[in-house]
Amino acid sequence: MSNWTKGFIGVAVASQIALFVLLFDCKVGDAFYISGNEILGMALCSICTITYIFASIMSHDSDKIRKKLNEQLQA
């Protein structure tokens, strides 16, 4: 797995941690009080996670193709 793929996965995980912290920062007792700013932050964290998961899948596939081509060139 390349450093790019690891980086993309790391950013996706960090975004989910930020989402978790943001959500539980809005909790008061048994209820959640979420304002427009928190909703925007949660939406951005979710979009970031989806984007970086997609990027990590593409990067992993690219790594496999590059490895296969290198093996063919070595033969």
C-alpha positions in Angstrom: 0.0 0.0 0.0 1.5 3.3 -1.0 1.9 6.4 1.2 -0.9 8.1 -0.8 -3.4 5.4 0.0 -2.4 5.4 3.7 -2.7 9.1 3.7 -6.2 9.1 2.2 -7.4 6.5 4.7 -5.9 8.5 7.5 -7.7 11.6 6.5 -11.0 9.7 6.2 -10.6 8.3 9.7 -9.6 11.7 11.1 -12.7 13.2 9.5 -14.9 10.6 11.2 -13.2 11.3 14.5 -13.9 15.1 14.0 -17.5 14.3 13.2 -17.8 12.2 16.4 -16.3 15.0 18.5 -18.5 17.6 16.8 -21.7 15.6 17.4 -21.0 14.8 21.0 -20.0 18.4 21.7 -23.6 19.4 20.9 -25.1 16.9 23.4 -26.8 18.4 26.4 -28.2 15.8 28.7 -30.1 13.3 26.6 -30.8 15.7 23.8 -28.7 17.1 20.9 -28.9 20.8 20.2 -27.4 21.3 16.7 -27.2 24.7 15.1 -26.6 25.5 11.4 -22.9 25.7 11.9 -22.7 22.2 13.4 -24.9 20.8 10.6 -22.5 22.4 8.0 -19.5 20.9 9.9 -21.1 17.4 10.0 -22.0 17.6 6.3 -18.4 18.7 5.4 -16.9 15.8 7.5 -19.2 13.3 5.8 -18.4 14.6 2.3 -14.7 14.6 3.2 -14.9 11.0 4.4 -16.7 9.8 1.2 -14.3 11.6 -1.0 -11.2 10.3 0.7 -12.5 6.7 0.8 -13.1 6.9 -2.9 -9.6 8.3 -3.4 -8.1 5.6 -1.3 -9.8 2.9 -3.4 -8.6 4.5 -6.6 -5.1 4.9 -5.2 -5.1 1.2 -4.2 -6.2 0.1 -7.6 -3.6 2.3 -9.2 -0.9 0.7 -7.0 -2.0 -2.8 -8.1 -1.9 -1.8 -11.8 1.5 -0.2 -11.4 2.9 -3.3 -9.6 1.5 -5.6 -12.3 3.0 -3.4 -15.1 6.3 -3.3 -13.4 6.3 -7.1 -13.1 5.5 -7.4 -16.8 8.3 -5.0 -17.7 10.8 -7.0 -15.5 10.0 -10.2 -17.4 
